[in-house]
């Protein structure tokens, strides 16, 4: 069965809704497994020194789980089953590693809202696309 990865950024609700809409349409056309992914950024060493590793990991995973709730509610409403995952790391690299680890053939980003950071550094989907290079595996859907 084909697998789709949807990276979730809670600061981009329009992108999340767009990605979910695209995935719901895909699910109507073919059987696919859907995986939601929230990549939590690593915290700086200055912050990390105030927590033990286990406590910090629990905080990051808990925050990531909360960040996934909007996307989960959209998929639940559409009747699409999914698996949710929270990972910690650098966004683009972690998305690619997760897509490959889970055997995803597509990464669906949805429509991104223009931002100053996106104009300067490139959008997250552009960063993922650049890191994937010419391989195009997995396929990126969205802006």
C-alpha positions in Angstrom: 0.0 0.0 0.0 1.3 3.5 -0.8 2.1 5.8 2.0 1.7 9.6 2.3 3.5 11.8 4.8 2.0 15.1 5.9 4.5 17.3 7.8 2.5 19.6 10.2 3.5 23.1 11.2 1.0 24.6 13.6 2.0 28.1 12.6 0.7 27.3 9.1 -3.0 26.3 9.5 -3.9 27.2 5.9 -1.1 24.9 4.7 -2.3 22.2 7.0 -5.9 22.5 5.8 -4.8 22.5 2.2 -2.6 19.4 2.7 -5.4 17.5 4.4 -7.8 18.4 1.6 -5.4 17.1 -1.0 -4.8 13.9 1.0 -8.6 13.3 1.5 -9.0 13.6 -2.3 -6.1 11.1 -2.9 -7.7 8.7 -0.4 -11.0 8.8 -2.4 -9.1 7.8 -5.5 -6.7 5.1 -4.2 -5.9 3.2 -1.0 -3.1 4.9 0.9 -1.8 4.9 4.4 -1.5 8.4 5.9 1.1 9.5 8.4 1.0 12.9 10.2 4.4 14.2 11.3 5.3 17.0 13.6 9.0 17.8 13.8 9.8 19.5 17.1 13.0 21.6 17.0 15.9 20.7 19.2 16.3 23.1 22.1 19.5 25.0 22.7 22.0 23.7 25.2 21.3 26.6 27.4 17.6 25.6 27.8 18.4 21.8 27.9 20.6 22.2 30.9 17.6 23.0 33.1 15.9 19.7 32.3 16.9 16.1 32.4 16.8 14.4 29.0 13.7 12.3 29.8 11.7 15.3 31.0 12.8 17.4 28.0 11.8 14.6 25.6 8.4 14.2 27.2 7.8 18.0 27.0 8.8 18.0 23.3 6.6 15.0 22.5 3.7 16.4 24.4 3.9 19.8 22.6 4.2 18.0 19.3 1.1 15.9 20.0 -0.8 19.1 20.8 0.4 20.6 17.5 -1.1 17.6 15.6 -4.6 18.0 17.0 -5.9 20.3 14.3 -4.8 18.0 11.4 -6.1 15.0 13.3 -9.5 16.6 13.7 -9.7 17.4 10.0 -8.8 13.8 9.1 -11.3 12.4 11.6 -14.0 14.6 10.2 -13.2 13.3 6.7 -13.2 9.7 7.9 -9.6 9.1 6.9 -7.5 6.9 9.2 -3.9 7.9 10.0 -0.9 7.4 12.2 0.7 10.3 14.0 4.3 10.7 14.9 6.4 13.4 16.7 10.1 13.5 16.1 12.8 16.0 17.3 15.3 17.4 14.9 15.9 19.8 12.0 12.7 20.0 10.0 13.8 19.3 6.4 16.3 16.6 7.2 13.9 14.9 9.7 11.0 15.0 7.2 13.1 13.3 4.5 14.5 10.7 7.0 10.9 9.9 8.3 9.5 9.6 4.7 12.2 7.1 3.8 12.0 5.2 7.1 8.2 4.8 6.8 8.4 4.0 3.1 6.4 7.0 2.0 6.2 7.6 -1.7 4.7 11.1 -1.3 5.1 14.1 1.0 2.2 16.4 1.0 2.8 20.0 2.1 -0.2 21.9 0.9 -0.3 25.5 -0.1 2.0 27.6 2.0 1.4 31.2 3.2 4.1 33.5 1.9 6.5 34.6 4.6 9.6 36.7 4.9 11.6 33.7 6.1 10.4 31.6 3.2 11.5 34.3 0.8 15.0 34.5 2.4 15.6 30.8 3.2 13.2 29.1 1.0 10.0 27.4 2.1 10.1 24.1 4.0 8.9 22.2 0.9 11.7 23.9 -1.2 14.3 22.9 1.4 13.1 19.3 1.4 13.0 19.3 -2.4 16.6 20.7 -2.6 17.9 18.1 -0.1 16.2 15.3 -2.1 18.0 16.5 -5.2 17.2 15.0 -8.5 16.1 11.7 -7.0 12.5 12.9 -6.6 11.9 10.1 -4.2 9.6 10.6 -2.4 7.5 12.8 -4.6 6.7 16.2 -3.1 3.1 17.5 -3.5 2.4 21.2 -2.6 4.3 24.4 -2.7 
